[in-house]
Amino acid sequence: MINEILDFPKERRKTFFFCLFFLALAIRLCAIFFYTLFPTPKAGINADYEYGIIARAIADGIGYSMSIAKPDNSHISQSIINYWPTANQTPFFPYFLSFFYSFSEGPIAFFLIRIIHAVFSALTCIIMYLIALRLIHYKAAFVLGILCSFYPLFVSIMIRIVPETFFTFWISLTILFLFFLKDDPSLRNIAITGLLMGITLLSSNVITPFLPFIGIWLFLNLKGVLHNKLLKICLVFSIAILVIAPWLVRNYLVFNKFPLLKSTAGLNLWLGNNPSSSGTFFSKGGEDLFDVITKKFPEGFKLSEVEQDAIFYREAIDYIKANPFNYLKLVIKRFYYFWWFPPDEFVTGSTTSYKKLMTVPYTVILILCIMGIFNIMRENWRGCLLIIALMLSISLMYSLFVVGHLRYRVPVEPYVLLFASQAIFLFVQQFVKICTSHEKIKTRHDFKK
């Protein structure tokens, strides 16, 4: 029975392709309607954080700006006194939100945003299936598609008003077209790959450390003479730069600093590296570090965004220089937190709940992922290296700065499931062989009788 389910012919794979999309979409739409109709507090679910502040400013005609709040004697923000231009977040998601906020900021806007999230999250399942077809056995790709459709983290993050659903989609589409480009380095594939890389950067700058690996991987895998390879690689990166150029130019004109994708490098470095840092957004004593900031740097709010970030950067660098071994310990600890879970006192309640639910399943998935990596490396190490470079570059980026939000892991978990799917397929294959051999032995035994 298991063998019949997995061993469908090639012509039926297209049917599975469409069934997978509608399955994933149906699961996500059910989750949306559940969260919309079920009478529970929506404050945490509907929180749109800095993205929403910027989006509302755009929708109100103020521009890509962040509100300046006036603190009282307790350092608690009481009122908005002005706006200033910001590069606090990369532009894709705030502009996406601003489209909906331009006609509504109520439940209807959140509902429509989640519907779009559901579509893109379901499309990501299809893209991962296509990536898996190029890396692993099509039966393992089948397993991956099903896992991505039902995986709790992908469904839950799609409900929240955060950019990871889009970021995961753009990364996966970029990876897919890198494989297309390797097989067919046409001008069309070069242009699309460069375009996707640029859009991904405008969704989140944490992909930046992955870019050199893309260049190296293309150099190793593109066919042709040296100068031809370099020309194609340069074209890909040139198109990506053209895509992000308007944002870089805008930031240079506003902040006199170039290049600048985000203005929070210093802040994030300080959040993860200060005397009371736990490696997450909470101090060793469990206090929210953003509350610590308002007490420690009350005068800093009078400075520009870039000047504030420079102060945080200097403070963090001074701490790292004075405590290099502690910084190394924090980097290792954050790497562990990224791939596992931080202690309960250093994360939000929703992360703690998810941790209780998924500790055992996620442990199994990680073990299967490692087994799958070793197996695929023997058969397709070139393709495998690109995926591993993506996973390590993003995790190391957060390890150097700050971790703590479970959603940071969302863009790399599809590839964890990809490798795990290969291991699951191998176990199922062995199980089927054992069952088949037992049936043959039994048949022979009955025949002799």
Sequence and secondary structure as in RCSB ss.txt:
>XXXX:A:sequence
MINEILDFPKERRKTFFFCLFFLALAIRLCAIFFYTLFPTPKAGINADYEYGIIARAIADGIGYSMSIAKPDNSH
ISQSIINYWPTANQTPFFPYFLSFFYSFSEGPIAFFLIRIIHAVFSALTCIIMYLIALRLIHYKAAFVLGILCSF
YPLFVSIMIRIVPETFFTFWISLTILFLFFLKDDPSLRNIAITGLLMGITLLSSNVITPFLPFIGIWLFLNLKGV
LHNKLLKICLVFSIAILVIAPWLVRNYLVFNKFPLLKSTAGLNLWLGNNPSSSGTFFSKGGEDLFDVITKKFPEG
FKLSEVEQDAIFYREAIDYIKANPFNYLKLVIKRFYYFWWFPPDEFVTGSTTSYKKLMTVPYTVILILCIMGIFN
IMRENWRGCLLIIALMLSISLMYSLFVVGHLRYRVPVEPYVLLFASQAIFLFVQQFVKICTSHEKIKTRHDFKK
>XXXX:A:secstr
 HHHHH   HHHHHHHHHHHHHHHHHHHHHHHHHHHHS S  HHHH  HHHHHHHHHHHTTS SEEEEEEE TT 
 EEEEEEEEE  SS SHHHHHHHHHHTT  SHHHHHHHHHHHHHHHHHHHHHHHHHHHHHS HHHHHHHHHHHHH
 HHHHHHHHSSSTHHHHHHHHHHHHHHHHHHHH   HHHHHHHHHHHHHHHHH GGGGGGHHHHHHHHHHHS S 
HHHHHHHHHHHHHHHHHHHHHHHHHHHHHHS SS S S HHHHHHHHSSTTB SSSBBTTS BHHHHHHHH GGG
GGS HHHHHHHHHHHHHHHHHH HHHHHHHHHHHHHHHHS   GGGS HHHHHHHHHHHHHHHHHHHHHHHHHHH
HHHHHHHHHHHHHHHHHHHHHHHHHS    GGGGTTTHHHHHHHHHHHHHHHHHHHHHHHHHHHHHHHHHHHH 
